[in-house]
Amino acid sequence: MSFVVAQSHFIFGVRTGVRNNLCFFDEQTVVFPSGNSCVCFNTVQRWQRFISGSERSQGMRAMTISSNRRYLAVSDYGERATVTVFDLQHEQGRKRKILSAGDMSVQEFICIAFSPDSKYLIGLTEGPEWMLILWLWEKHKLLATLKTPNTNNPVTQVSFNPYNNTQLCVSGTGVFKLFRYSEGALKQSSVAKVESINFLCHTWMSEHRVIAGTDTGRLLVFESGDLRREISMTSVQAASVAHLHPMLFLPFLTQSGQVEVKKIKDANVDEGPSVPSITAILSYSKGFACSRGPGTVFLFEQTDESGYRKTREIKIPLDAYCSGVTLAEYQQIDTICFSPAEETLAISTNRGQLYSLMLSLQLHQEDKLHFELLSQSFHSSSITGLSICIRKPLVATCSLDRSVRIWNYETKVLELYKEFQEEAYSVALHPTGLFILVGFSDRLRLMNLLIDDIRTFKEFTVRSCRECAFSNGGHMFAAVNGNIIQIYSVTSFDNILNLKGHNGKVSQLDLDDSRVVSCGVDGAVYEWNTQSGKRESESVLKSCSYTGVAFSSDCKTILAVGTDLTLKEIQDCQVLREVPADETAHTALAVSHSGRVVFTGTSSGTVRAIKYPLPIQKEWITYQAHSGPVTKMVITYDDQFLLTVSEDGCLLIWKIIDKEGRGLKSNKHIVHTEEILITKSDLEEKTQHMLEMKMRLEELQMENEYQLRLKDMNYNEKLRELSDNFVQQIGTLKTSQQAMKTEMEKQECENQQNSAELIMKHSKELKDLELSYSQKLIVEHEKYQDLEQKHQRMLEDYEKQLKSAEDRKIQAVEELTKMYEAKLQEKTQLLAQEDAEQKISVFKAIIKQAEEDEERKILEIQTNYEKKMKTEKQTNANLKGKNSIMAQKFISLQKRIDDRSADINKLKQERQRLLGLIRSLESDIEDLKRQISGHEKTSQDKDHIILCLKRKNQELEKLKFVLEFQLNELKQKTEPLQHDISVKKERISQLEEELIQTDKSNAQLKLTVSELKLKLKTRDKEMCKESQKVKDLETHLQRLKSDLHNCVSFIQEPKTLKDNIQMIYTRYVQQTERVSVLRKTPRAVRHQCDRQERTVNGLKMRLVKSAEEHEKVYAKIMKENMTLIAEINELRKELHLARTQAKDVKAQLALLKKPKKSQPILEEAAYQDPKQLGVKIPNSHTVFAFWNYHFNG
């Protein structure tokens, strides 16, 4: 059989006395403390999520939510106060960190606050020596503390500057100080002279401005920590206060009633007359909201940089369900909060009530607005009575706040409640759910539960009835009158029985139809017969004061709890079983109807689930429930819910399930009814009211019909007027349209005449142009013939010059080849000799340097191993550098040789090029001849060609302009890319250096680990040797004992005994020194073993610590390496992209600068595979291959 557990389902009530006990998680969810938990309540879907408090906590003191609405911090008071940070985005409100004050003795934090970036958390302790404690909470690090001297000035609030993570504000009685966190400490930045002012709250309006509220209703504005001015609430009050203190205020008032801002000359004067205090204040985007006395909130909006105007006054509504004078509108407001979108304003009061207002829907309606209940109306004091019924899902509670409330535990709503003039001590619901029995301080009242009221119809003279209960059938009820239990009939209201026997007050009773069990403070548990009034069984333990009693599920045994810290099961005047508790006493109990589990409530507010039948040992499950002692608890008849109430004023609904999460199966099939009671007078009044409303409706219908007919007539008349107006407008429009049409025809005739004149003029100009161009063509033709003759003469002269130049060129080429071949042989010989000598000297220097380095390395290895590793890596780096220098020198020499050979090749190519040029010139001459023959075409074709060429020239010029613009854009794009490449190259070099340093540290750590392991092995060997020595000595001693034992048998033979003793002496006692050594050996061995064990333990601890440090360093290096590799890959991609862009730019530049014949070559090179050109990843070898290809063609 699986064990039964309880799960928090819903709670009614708010925990008061907690600073900032209401905040928004999102637009629909609020967070508030209730019982011993924080509750996330969705106001739309009406579900709750519980965040359980600390088990060792004595209660909450303050709470706050981070600016990003993710983390919730709760402070608990106790012997050592703590602050717990919860993650609200986690489904169960997972604990993130538990913060404490370290070694300092702190019992409670009265206020806590998150920084704007949610990284820091500040805590304020209670006086007289109040203290500030700053945490970097995610790393569980206490950053700074600041303790003040004993000033006897209590502080109330601490807050962060929302625009600066390092600035704080603290306010209290005669205290208003600004602090700043810098250089690892909290330092006071400014102090205002406000010794006589009691600040209750403050809020930040900007980076330098703070508005604070006082206990006398003043709003004071501070700028950079200095008191600047005051915001008065009303002109009347400002005038009265100004009359009392003329030096405080300026002598003018506004007639419009707007808020005034007045300069303050002296802040140390006494406060004015007693006025409503400002207990809560909060800023928002448009201004700020503050409480103004009991039950009132003012909204202020900012008019300019320093002025504020009161825009709205919001009040808590009157309590319609109170029978007398109500205290609802006199509630003091503790907390104000806005939703994230500032659409909803919510408040909490000192009587444990939550109210809200939709600002987006209500602000435009009227000046004075009223709050609405955020959830339900809760109890504001200790709950003294609890009862359920079987026919309806109702639960009744009564409290010392003089109210009786009826809740529905299925729909989780407050069905009905009423406040009375007297305190209610006990309550009992009739099984039908239609009547209720309430014990007041003056008498016991039986009342009807109507649809909207709780109405008394019978009173009984039972004063201060602490316990009452109906029977299962509802035909009678029992009430406690001091130490007497009185049983009444529900039908006749007669006192049937008076059960006397208790010597003290009866603390609780449980009524069955035939029996009643009671317990009292006198330590007695009695079972009575309700038919005869006789006492059937009793159990008296005078040392125990019982607080709870109940029948078992089968009514055969009685379960009771009391102050002796035990749960007792009693049957036939005997205690069958006792389940001892811990240091916490049981205060109430409830037994499930299935008989599987017993729930008990404790004085600390926890709930325990105990198996039934009761276990022998302490076996139970404890749940965090309330913040005060559990006063009453009951299980519903279908075993689905457990209901508990406490002195903290909260009603907590638990869902009873098994460990698989399934609800308990009940044998009872309970059908809930929906009938309600209503009196005849109420019904007649309602029917009369309905008839009146019906008549009123008919009158309104007739009046509406009459009004509709009047409106129809008015509308018809207006329609006729509009139609007449429209007809007139149509006529005027038609006449204007006709006039416009005639004017348009006139304009068309004029346009036709003008166009004919223009055509004649243009034809005449065209003929004149044709004549002038024909004359110009004749002149140009004559010029062309002259130019053709000049061209023929120039051709003949050029052929003569070409022949002479060819002869000279051939002769010069032969001379140059001979001269350069001789020079080349000389240079190659000289270069070979220089190269050999240089290589020999370089290699000698390298060998010498290497020998010196090796000698230095040997010396360094002898002195210090760590120094050797560093120097060895440095020498390796030097050698690499020198090798790279030598490689570069070799490459440069090889390059010079290649340059010489390249010069020879260039000369040969130049010769070939000149020959090719001669051939091309000859072909050009032939082309020119063909062109001259082609020039004999008609002048019209040439004119056409000239026009085409001009157009092409214009297009080329446009193309050139576009290409130049694109070139400039590409240059502008490449410049920042080149800068980024250089910066990232520097970053890569820095990261490589850091990687080298981490490699060095890793190698050093590995070396230390190997040394420690080696030392550990040697210690183990020595231990083995010493243990072997001890074993040898033990065997030696054992042999001696056996030989002595054998000598005992010769005790009657002296000679034989003497011989044996001598033999033993010669065998075991050889030298006196050996005997002394043997005597000292065990002690020395033990001493050495202890010393070896201590050293081995120390080495193991050092090895574990070094391994942990090595793992941390290695993990950090791996993370950094991963980030570096990712950055390098991104840099490579960007570098590749920049190179491709630069290549494209170069190609376009080449296209613009070189003639058209080079275009195919460039295009072919652009699309050629870079691997064929020797272009790879840019290191020294690939760069050399690229330049070799470039110069060698």
Buried (B, 14 or more C-beta within 10 A) or exposed (E): EEEBBBEBBBBBBBBBBBBBBBBBBEEEBBBBBBBBBBBBBBBEEEEBBBBBBBEEBBBBBBBBBBEEBBBBBBBBBBEBBBBBBBBBEEEEBEBBBEBBBEEBEBBBBBBBBBBBEBBBBBBBBBBEEBBBBBBBBBEEEBBBBBEBEEBEBBBBBBBBBBEBBBBBBBBBBBBBBBBBBEEEEBEBBBEBEBEEBBBBBBBBBEEBBBBBBBBBBBBBBBBEBBBBBBBBBBBEBBEEBBEEBEEBBBEEBEEEEBBBBBEBEEBEBEBBEEBBBBBBBBBBEEBBBBBBBBBBBBBBBBEEEEBBBBBBBBBBBEBEBBEEEEBBBBBBBBBBBBBEEBEBBBBBBBBBBBBBBEBEEBBEEEEEBBBEBBBBBBBBBBBBBBBBBBBBBBBBBBBBBBBBBBBBBBEBEBBBBBBBEBBBBBBBBBBBBBBBBBBBBBBBBBBBBBEEBBEEEBBBEBBBBBBBBBBEEBEBBBBBBBBBBBBBEBEEEEBBBEBEBBEBBBBBBBBBBEBBBBBBBBBBBBBBBBEEBEEEBEBEBEEBBBBBBBBBBEEEBBBBBBBBBBBBBBBEEEBEBEBEBEEBBBBBBBBBBBEBBBBBBBBBBBBBBBBBEBEEEEEBBBBBBBBBBBBBBBBBBBBBBBBBBBBBBBBBBBBBBBEEEEEBEBEEEEEBEEEBBBEEEBEEEEEEEEEEEEEEEEEEEEEEEEEEEEEEEEEEEEEEEEEEEEEEEEEEEEEEEEEEEEEEEEEEEEEEEEEEEEEEEEEEEEEEEEEEEEEEEEEEEEEEEEEEEEEEEEEEEEEEEBEEEEEEBEEEBEEEBEEBEEEBEEBEEEBEEEBEEBBEEBEEEBEEBEEEBEEBBEEBBEEEEBEBBEBBBEBEEEBEEBEEEBEEBBBEBEBEBBEBBBEEBBBEEEBEEBBEEBEEEEEEBEEEEEEEEEEEEEEEEBEEEEEEEEEEEEEEEEEEEEBEEEBEEBEEBBEEBEEBBEEBEEBBEEBEEBBEEBEBEBEBBEEBBEEBEEBBEEBEEBBEEBEEBBEEBEEEEEEBEEBEEEBEEBEEEEEEBEEBBEEBEEEBEEEEEEEEEBEEBEEEBEEBBEEBEEBBEEBEEBBEEBEEEBEEBBEEBEEBBEEBEEBBEEBEEBBEEBBEBBBEBEBBBBBEEEEEEEEEEBEEEEEEEEEEEBBEEEEEEEBBBBEBEEBEE
